[in-house]
């Protein structure tokens, strides 16, 4: 085809609009007139001549169609014509249109929401240049280790690192708790960022410890706290009561390298001691020094090569500093989702699959609806075929109808999903942690929704096509288009069974999730979160360092214990179990061990450094021996309390462990003075792990989390705690929250999974009801005559119902069974996320059967009533 | 009337080009001219004529303009473009080659194989 000519004709179409169509008609008229003239000249009458001319010409309709097509610019015209006609047709059956649009909107909306989340969390790259070559390793590491890795590696262009700091910022107005990154000097250079105001810091600013008291604000914080005031440059602020200078603002849109939470500013890591209180720059053994290391890979270096490189360097460091450097297994990944990347991706992929299934079910639903309508319009189609329209034209018009419905459904679904996504992105699931899920929709989501709408339109639009292509117009016109019940399996039956099976899968999956969640809420944690508060005390923010901090910690615990109404109080110098998935593991060795390399460790328990009273406050039962006491301090012999798993593993029983000894990785010997019950430490779904509780006085640290137990009303308890803390030091930043709300973080994935699956199950249920209802109603209405005859011949109610609904119910049964089986298989996948998801639970099986039966009853209720209410006389009379 | 042969698909375009090359014509005129130059031996389906004409216009081989016919009626006249003339020449050569080849194949006698 000549492109130039085609473009010319299309533009001519646009410029001259209707005239082209009119021209064709005019030309045709002239042709017929000329032919008639000739015939007239050969002796016919004018009327006969004109008639003959027309007959000779052949099908005028087809001529018009073919001419339109030959003109080229007509495809748009035909499309508009089809669209106008389809709108007219659809307007005549509003109920059908509404049902179809709503069904599709639900399905597409679900897909759009899931895809929006997937897009924001997994697909959207970080707002830095060249994100594809940026890789991160996420192990906790120490700062001196990082320096070695940075200098010795051959895989990265440059390696940057950062850690989180929580402190208080005082700008002179009022101090507020903030969290920030402390990053290496080359952080901004490695990421390739330019400041939006002022300057960023560079390696040249690092001249030793505490040499760079600079602050680079994150743009959103500059916007919210300082109202985009350019005068902040050069201003001095106090961080942990130490002066820092604001030197610049990071580029807009950059919020650190973690997707679900952005810091408020970034300071150089060389100054971390001032905000952390502990010197981490020289502590090779302290793996809290670095949270994440990241950098661009050199061109040509693969991820596997980089991993091998880093592991090799770490092996060398292990050998050189055996007591301080634990073994690491570096697996580089793209920064953003931290350790939650893999499970999040798996879960989202699973959700997308389920949402896709829902869309498929909706398409099956709509497909059978459209097929039913097409069968109803059999007469109209037959007439059009007989009058000369091509089958292709009719099919095109039907597809346009389907496309209109699907676009409408897609638009509604997309609009709803956008609302949901926007709400989701400002939601803070944990009020105590600055975590958000930034899922604002972008162009990809819109495109995906439109694409899905069009694809679904095609899917359910082609269902009636086969019917049309094979229908014989003369047959249909002669007889009335009644459907007889056949024993053959029709396409509609298959579609309905498919829908029900999908619903079965969804219902099974959601029941499994719900059951698992219920179980997890009642499982045994090894401590009692009810009636317990976690009090986070920011000692470094309050200016306490060294021995003053130790003393303050003891005073806090004793003061809390003495407060009226408080039953028990204790302290841990790290997060208590199950909080923020932040448990630390350590290596322990047998008492006769000489070689403290990690591979010789007897066990790798979770480690908690606690005060006396902690066990009582957490209600962790003591099985043998004694609790820690204030006499177990730095001057006394070192002691430890272990959990039952560790005691059994090393010494055979709880009682047998008391009095025995162990060695820590630094070589020091500790005596076991007590054994406590087992519990959960890192995640709710973990296998039973071992744990040790060391007295904090023998390994001091500044982080302070008090566990306070009381039977009082929570509000009163919080007030009492705050006033006790204030009495000790009014300027001490203290935050209090219930243990249960912190547990919310640990249970969050399971809860999210349950909610999501529950919603999907619900949608599947709704779709099934509409599907079964549609089929049952249609089958009853088609067979009114037959049913009437049966009743007139004396059929009982039961027999009539069986005739009318038998097929639908049979399909319901088959579909449910298939869905249940598939759902059980699929639930294995769920088990990794939803705690204790056992698909073969009788509760689940029984529940699914019950729910599907219930759905079937609801759906067939109205058609059944209609079938029973048939008055055979009335029916047979009207024909 | 001599035996009328069904026109092979694809040759309609060629015949139209040839007809129009002898002078600008309107649609009905093309029909008559083809009958004339083929000695009434070719049967053209009237309804297929106009789509073919429009197609040729779209391909840039013909141009169309409104004018007045012999009986003083308004009619659309088609005439060849330069490209059309070239295409006609090419197609005619191609057709002659094809016809010669087929004719010689059909004239083969048993001994010549």
Interface residues (C-beta under 8 A of the other chain):
Chain A: X1 X2 X4 X5 X6 X9 X23 X24 X26 X27 X28 X30 X31 X33 X34 X35 X37 X56 X57 X58 X59 X60 X62 X63 X66 X67 X69 X70 X71 X72
Chain B: X26 X27 X28 X45 X46 X47 X48 X50 X51 X52 X54 X55 X57 X58 X59 X60 X69 X71 X73 X74 X75 X76
